[in-house]
Amino acid sequence: MEQGENQSAGSFVVSSSDNNELEDLPVKERCFEQREALPGEPRCVVCGRYGEYICDQTDDDICSVECKTILLARIAAKTKPAVKAAKRVNLPLGDESFCIKDINFPNIPTLADSRISSLRTKLDICVKGDAVPDPIMCFSACGLPEKLVHNLETAGYCMPTPVQMQVIPASMSNRSLLVSADTGSGKTASFLIPIIAHCSQVRSQESTSNQGPLAIVLAPTRELCLQVEEQAKVLGKGLPFKTALVVGGDPLPQQIYRIENGIELIVGTPGRLIDLLMKHNVDLTYVSVFVLDEVDCLLERGFRDQAMQIFQSLSQPQVMMFSATLHSEVEKMSNSLAKNVISISCGNPNRPTKSVKQVVIWVESKKKKQKIFEIMKSKQHFKPPAVVFVSSRVGADLLSEAITVATGLEVVSIHGEKTMKERRENLRRFLTGEVSVVVSTGVLGRGMDLLKVRQVILFDIPNSIDEYIHQVGRASRMGEEGMAVVFVNEEDRRIFKELVQVLKTAGAPIPRELANSRYTAGVYVGSERKRKLSSSYRNILSPPELFHLVILAKGDSNRNSAVLLKTESIGDFG
Ligand SMILES: Nc1ncnc2c1ncn2[C@@H]1O[C@H](COP(=O)(O)OP(=O)(O)OP(=O)(O)O)[C@@H](O)[C@H]1O
């Protein structure tokens, strides 16, 4: 069972599917003993066979001890390439030019407190806590290793995003953090950059032979762990920084082997990590950074006990907690995990990112399939690649097959009952554009950076408004415009109130049935932005593609006197 799947779980236990049949296979000695790689699987960089484990001295996939030896010999023979000096970002002088503390240039005067707070306001950053470090404006401003700055440039990260501007210096001053920022705003790099800097600094100074992990990142799904580890490898390339991925469905012996051979960062799901820690003695003495990505989810019933168990096996680490949705309960819990926590909030957390247009359609359950077929057959409304979210595993399989039959589109599904191999392969096919639609349960709902996706369809609305915010957020990364089409009907009444509030704040059209429902009683659905709302409505829905849509007259709190904007002609979405 994973985050976002519609099965009552009770407490999370390591399921048997977490330990698949491959687990007991030993590491291959010889190259010929290894099997051929299937499409999408990692390949050995030496012979091209299945890359069963990763060579500990590099980040490359390797099939066997034999190929590892060849690879290391090749590396040793090569001369070290020259490292290009990191480019400095030259900020223009004048009113809009800020110079924040730069350890490379200690003589440059820094901003007065009032300018710092005005800078934070401009960047939409709010901070709470004692002695919060000033934001940085460029990556080279806080003593990151040159190689890391180079890797950031190579990855196309020219400037930090607002959340990174504040989180990186705060984290590098060893403070524990609770961070909320929009979906797709760069939270992952904001914790990976300080972790990589810390690990490579420790390793380059260390006199002991300790090779145990220095940092742990927990995330609720395997796919998210995979993605975070992948990003860590890209940003930490060429530094004394190695990672281990500890997720269910992948063989445990390889994960243990990798950790035993010395790594700096473990990225894992709580269940599998506990499993590994119980079966194998891993020295956690030197773990000084503990990250909870999607912390609100990790501190929910089901994950909380395991996350706490892992936390308790560490000795007072710096704790960094991240999510696009945070509430006071998590804030209270975060204070029990660490002292003197800094709270950082960027942009518009607890709301869907502004760059996604929300289009909510009232559709009765038995008509949902027909509606999604119509959308996917419409050149005007279907904007692939698209992610369709459903509430159950069976539903994901059935719907993906049904879409293929009805539209001819090739569709894959991803959910917790599939093997890790199938999940990896389906995700790869989707991300490489081989298939244009993926139907998923909540396992792709949080944290997944599905870069090209600009459309999500919430076929089943999730159980909570927080999951709604995360799922809608898959349609936009770094402020790119996207669209979320949301099917709603009476069965979703548990979420009506919050949904109406969210739609209202975004200036999104509210279907008449939703606005008039008795379950939205008490929520003022009138809008002070009628004109703006109407025009945004027209942008999305040029006739004849009209919903049953109401927009209340300005200042009119009587929901029954709603002004009904065109209900007669119902087009593709109707
Ligand atoms: N400084 C930067 N410059 C350019 N691109 C960046 C920068 N930082 C992050 N990105 C890119 O922005 C995208 C979104 O980042 P990320 O996945 O970390 O968002 P997030 O805030 O964790 O979102 P979510 O809440 O959905 O998990 C990624 O593709 C990432 O590579």
The ligand as an SDF file (V2000), in Angstrom:
LIG
                    3D

 31 33  0  0  0  0  0  0  0  0999 V2000
   16.9950   26.8640   -9.7170 N   0  0  0  0  0  0  0  0  0  0  0  0
   16.3770   26.2030  -10.6660 C   0  0  0  0  0  0  0  0  0  0  0  0
   16.4810   26.5960  -11.9430 N   0  0  0  0  0  0  0  0  0  0  0  0
   15.8350   25.9100  -12.9260 C   0  0  0  0  0  0  0  0  0  0  0  0
   15.0660   24.8190  -12.7230 N   0  0  0  0  0  0  0  0  0  0  0  0
   14.9210   24.3800  -11.4650 C   0  0  0  0  0  0  0  0  0  0  0  0
   15.5670   25.0430  -10.3780 C   0  0  0  0  0  0  0  0  0  0  0  0
   15.2510   24.3800   -9.2510 N   0  0  0  0  0  0  0  0  0  0  0  0
   14.4520   23.3610   -9.6090 C   0  0  0  0  0  0  0  0  0  0  0  0
   14.2360   23.3510  -10.9350 N   0  0  0  0  0  0  0  0  0  0  0  0
   13.3880   22.4230  -11.7000 C   0  0  0  0  0  0  0  0  0  0  0  0
   12.0440   22.7390  -11.3550 O   0  0  0  0  0  0  0  0  0  0  0  0
   11.2160   21.5820  -11.4300 C   0  0  0  0  0  0  0  0  0  0  0  0
   10.3560   21.4700  -10.1800 C   0  0  0  0  0  0  0  0  0  0  0  0
   11.1760   21.2390   -9.0520 O   0  0  0  0  0  0  0  0  0  0  0  0
   10.7550   20.2510   -7.8690 P   0  0  0  0  0  0  0  0  0  0  0  0
   10.3160   18.9360   -8.4170 O   0  0  0  0  0  0  0  0  0  0  0  0
   11.8530   20.2570   -6.8830 O   0  0  0  0  0  0  0  0  0  0  0  0
    9.4910   21.0060   -7.2870 O   0  0  0  0  0  0  0  0  0  0  0  0
    8.8000   20.8240   -5.8670 P   0  0  0  0  0  0  0  0  0  0  0  0
    8.6980   22.1590   -5.2640 O   0  0  0  0  0  0  0  0  0  0  0  0
    9.4620   19.7510   -5.0950 O   0  0  0  0  0  0  0  0  0  0  0  0
    7.3510   20.3780   -6.3380 O   0  0  0  0  0  0  0  0  0  0  0  0
    6.3030   19.3580   -5.6540 P   0  0  0  0  0  0  0  0  0  0  0  0
    5.6920   20.0430   -4.4800 O   0  0  0  0  0  0  0  0  0  0  0  0
    5.3370   19.1100   -6.7490 O   0  0  0  0  0  0  0  0  0  0  0  0
    7.0830   18.1540   -5.2540 O   0  0  0  0  0  0  0  0  0  0  0  0
   12.1640   20.4240  -11.6260 C   0  0  0  0  0  0  0  0  0  0  0  0
   12.1110   20.0410  -12.9870 O   0  0  0  0  0  0  0  0  0  0  0  0
   13.5240   20.9720  -11.2870 C   0  0  0  0  0  0  0  0  0  0  0  0
   14.5480   20.3350  -12.0270 O   0  0  0  0  0  0  0  0  0  0  0  0
  1  2  1  0
  2  3  1  0
  2  7  2  0
  3  4  2  0
  4  5  1  0
  5  6  2  0
  6  7  1  0
  6 10  1  0
  7  8  1  0
  8  9  2  0
  9 10  1  0
 10 11  1  0
 11 12  1  0
 11 30  1  0
 12 13  1  0
 13 14  1  0
 13 28  1  0
 14 15  1  0
 15 16  1  0
 16 17  2  0
 16 18  1  0
 16 19  1  0
 19 20  1  0
 20 21  2  0
 20 22  1  0
 20 23  1  0
 23 24  1  0
 24 25  2  0
 24 26  1  0
 24 27  1  0
 28 29  1  0
 28 30  1  0
 30 31  1  0
M  END
$$$$
